[in-house]
Amino acid sequence: MEVNYNDTFLNNEVWVLTFGAAFQRANIYNKTATQAQKKKFKNELRFYIEKLVLEEYHKEGITDEAHINNINSIVNYTINYNKENDILSNGKLNFGVSQKLLNLYLKYKWCLKEIPTPPHFPVDRRIQSILKMKKIASWTQMDDSKEYEKIIAAVRDLAETEGLSVAHYELKYFQRSQND
């Protein structure tokens, strides 16, 4: 099978952006983690998520429950990975960082027209601020899906008034301006 270098390049760039956004403020590594260990972790996590996406997200209609289970499977993957490698500061990636990784990767793949519309969107502080949520949940501190699901539900209510999916709504209203 011939390698498509364009696709390989784009996928690598998507991962650079995805890891950058998901790990930037999360302080995920412990102080003893080496660059080689970090690189190995990101590569193995990337392959885990790509396999998950290939198996689950190339079809329409993945449910909220299945998507949240997939986010939790990333959390569990990192717990098991860390048991053998001990590089993560909290022994795992929490739910908030895991959702950001999966949802951002799905958003990029969707915008590149490689997968159907994803069920959710990357939840972060910016979106909560725009929604004027009373209590802003720190996505880097989310240990479970409770706050995440509240944010998704708030956007779903808004999206339904315009006949949009939550992913389309987020893309329409929460884009980063060029001045950010």
N, C-alpha and C positions, 0 to 999 in steps of 0.2 A: 504494500500500500504506500502510495506517495505522500510525503509529508507536505501539508499546506503551510508554508512559512508565514503567510499572511495571518491565518487563523491562530497559529502558535504565537506570533508576535502580539496580536490583539488579546489573546487569553492571558499572556504574561503581563501585559499592561493593566488589564482588568484586575489581576491579583495584586499588583503593586498598589493600585488605588484602594482596593478593598482592604488589604492588610493595613495600609497607612491610616485609613479612616477608622477601622475597628480597633486598632491597637494604640492609636496616638495618645490617648489620655487614660488608658486603662491600667497602666503599670502592671502588665501581666507576668513579667519574668522576675524571678528572684535574683538577688544580687550576684549569685555565683554562676548564673547561666552564661555560657560562652557564646560568641557569635556563631560558631559552628553548630552548637546545640539549638540556637534560635532558628537558624536556617533549616536544619533538619526538621524541627517541629513544624515550621510553616509549610515546608514541602509535603510532609506527611498529612497535615491537616488539610492542605489544599487538595490532595488526592482523595481524601475521605469525602470532602464536600463535593468535589467534581463527580465522584461515583454516586453520591446521594442525588445530586441534581440530574445526572444522566438517567438514573432509575426512576425518580419520582416526578420531575418537573417538566418533562417533555410531553406531558399529556395535560389536557385542560382539566380544570375542576378539582384541584387538590383542596381538601377541606381545611378549615381553620385548625381543627383538632390534629389532623395529620401533619400540618405545617409546624404546629407547636411541638408535636412529638419529634419532628425532625430537628428542631432547634435543641430540644432536650437531648437528642442523640449526639449532637455535637458536644454539649456539656459533658455527657458520659464518656465520649471518646477521649476528651482531654483529661478527665479524671484517670482513666486507665493508662493513657500515655504518660501522665505525670508520675504514676506509681512506679514506672520503670525508669524514668529519666529525671525526675525531681528538678524541673526548671521553672515551674509556674508558681508565682508568688502566693496564690491562694489555693494551690493544689488543683486548679482547673480554670477554664474560662467560664465565667458565670453566664447566666441566661442572657443578660443584656449585651455582652460582647458577642456571644454566639449568634443572637438574632441579628446583630449589626453585620456580622460576617456573611451569614447566609442571605439575608435580605438584600444587602448591597450587591453581592455577587449575582443574585437573581435579577435585580434591577438592571445591572449592566448587560447581562445576557439577553434579557427581554428587549432592551433598547437596541441591541445589536440584531434583533429578530432571530435569535437562536432558540428561544423558548417561548411558550405562550405566556400570557399575563400572569405574573406571580400573585399569590393570594394576599400578601401583605407588602410592606415597604420598610425601609430601615428607620427604626424609631430612635430619635435622638432629642436633645434639648431644644434645638432650633424649631422642630416641628411642634413641640409642646408649647413653646413661647408664642408661635404664630397662632396656635389654637386658643391662646389665653387660658391655659389650664391653671386652675387654682393652685395646685401643688405640682411642681415640676419634678418628675422622677429622674434621678440620675441614671441614664442607661448603662453607665459603666459600673453601677452598683446593684443592678437588678439581679436578684438571686432566683427569681421565679417569674412566671408569666403574668402575674396579677396586674401590675401597673401597665405592662405592655398591652394586655388585652383591653384595658380601659381606653388606652390611646387609640388602638385599632378601632374600637367601637365608636369613639367620638368621630373619627374620620369617616367611618362607614356611614354614620348618620348624615354627614355633610355630603358625602359622595352620592348617596342614594337620591338626594334631592336633585342632582344633576344627571342621574342615570349613568354614573361612572363607577368603575371598580375602585377600591381603595388605592390600588397601585397607580391607576390613571389620575385619580384626584391628587395624590401626592406629587406626581410628576408635573401636573398642571400648576399647582399652587405653592409648592415648597421648594422650588428650584433655588439654588444658591445664585445670588447675583454676582456679576463679574467684579464687583467692588468688595465682596466679602474676603 
